[in-house]
Amino acid sequence: VPMGVLSCVKYLMFIFNVLVFAGGTCLVGVGVWVAVDPAGFQDVVATKPVLSAGAYLLLAVGIALSLLGFLGCCGALRRSRPLLLA
């Protein structure tokens, strides 16, 4: 396999993992916003308790995606197979 192809794959994996990290960070932000903001979402959350649990679900999924994206970025840059498999 030519070296240029491996380098291209490395950077494509890095970019994909940065997007996963950014998406996870956005989910964490929305989850915190829904859980904390008393003016915006609490009226809706107060009427439906499922939405309150949804805010914490957003936080959990966002944290997991952020961690996964960060490990993927490190694995892509260092060419570490265990980090990429995590």
C-alpha positions as CSV (number, residue, x, y, z in Angstrom):
1,V,0.0,0.0,0.0
2,P,1.5,3.4,-1.0
3,M,2.4,5.7,1.8
4,G,0.2,8.5,0.5
5,V,-2.9,6.3,0.8
6,L,-2.1,5.5,4.4
7,S,-1.5,9.2,5.2
8,C,-4.9,10.1,3.6
9,V,-6.7,7.4,5.6
10,K,-5.0,8.6,8.8
11,Y,-6.3,12.2,8.3
12,L,-9.7,11.1,7.1
13,M,-10.1,9.0,10.3
14,F,-8.9,12.0,12.3
15,I,-11.4,14.3,10.7
16,F,-14.2,11.8,11.2
17,N,-13.3,11.5,14.9
18,V,-13.2,15.2,15.3
19,L,-16.7,15.3,14.0
20,V,-17.8,12.6,16.4
21,F,-16.1,14.6,19.3
22,A,-17.8,17.8,18.2
23,G,-21.2,16.1,18.0
24,G,-20.7,14.6,21.4
25,T,-19.8,18.0,22.8
26,C,-22.9,19.6,21.3
27,L,-25.1,16.9,22.8
28,V,-23.5,17.6,26.2
29,G,-24.2,21.3,25.8
30,V,-27.8,20.6,24.8
31,G,-28.2,18.2,27.7
32,V,-26.9,20.7,30.2
33,W,-29.1,23.4,28.7
34,V,-32.2,21.3,29.0
35,A,-31.3,20.1,32.5
36,V,-30.4,23.5,33.9
37,D,-32.2,26.3,32.1
38,P,-35.3,27.2,34.2
39,A,-36.8,29.6,31.7
40,G,-36.5,27.7,28.4
41,F,-37.2,24.0,28.9
42,Q,-38.4,23.5,32.4
43,D,-42.0,24.3,31.5
44,V,-42.0,21.5,29.0
45,V,-39.9,19.2,31.2
46,A,-42.2,19.8,34.2
47,T,-45.2,18.6,32.2
48,K,-43.5,15.5,30.9
49,P,-41.1,13.8,33.3
50,V,-39.7,11.6,30.5
51,L,-38.0,14.7,29.0
52,S,-36.2,15.3,32.3
53,A,-34.7,11.8,31.9
54,G,-34.0,12.6,28.3
55,A,-31.8,15.5,29.4
56,Y,-29.6,13.1,31.4
57,L,-29.6,10.6,28.6
58,L,-28.3,13.4,26.2
59,L,-25.6,14.1,28.8
60,A,-24.6,10.4,29.0
61,V,-24.6,9.9,25.2
62,G,-22.7,13.1,24.6
63,I,-20.0,12.3,27.2
64,A,-19.6,8.8,25.7
65,L,-19.3,10.2,22.1
66,S,-16.9,12.9,23.2
67,L,-14.7,10.3,24.9
68,L,-14.9,8.0,21.9
69,G,-14.1,10.8,19.5
70,F,-11.1,12.0,21.6
71,L,-9.7,8.5,21.8
72,G,-10.2,8.0,18.1
73,C,-8.4,11.3,17.3
74,C,-5.4,10.2,19.5
75,G,-5.5,6.7,17.9
76,A,-5.5,8.1,14.4
77,L,-2.7,10.5,15.0
78,R,-0.5,8.0,16.8
79,R,-1.6,5.0,14.6
80,S,-2.6,3.2,17.8
81,R,-4.8,0.2,17.0
82,P,-6.1,-0.3,20.6
83,L,-7.2,3.4,20.8
84,L,-9.0,3.0,17.4
85,L,-10.7,-0.2,18.5
86,A,-11.9,1.4,21.7
